[in-house]
Amino acid sequence: MSIVQPVASPQLPKLTQRQREICDFIRQRDREGQTPSVREIGQHFGIKSPNGVMCHLRALAKKGAIAHRPFKARSTRATVRGMIYRGEVR
């Protein structure tokens, strides 16, 4: 799986490699019809603690790469900014 480098822009904070991978995974699963649960993200990336996954999701949301509604199952979605990070939107 190739990782698309984020578009250089002063408005976009940089994502770490792991954040890009998680954002890519969320986007891929969204395209398949259902976004992953916190547990599924953890299993895919070998993160044992749901809190560890949530730390990554909060960081991605803070950077604008994803949108997540608290207390709503499978509500994590890649945003337009997340698509810009992936190079899907210019």
Secondary structure, DSSP 8 states (H G I E B T S, - for coil): ---------TTS----HHHHHHHHHHHHHHHTTS---HHHHHHHHT---HHHHHHHHHHHHHTTSEE--TT-TT--EE-HHHHHHHTS--
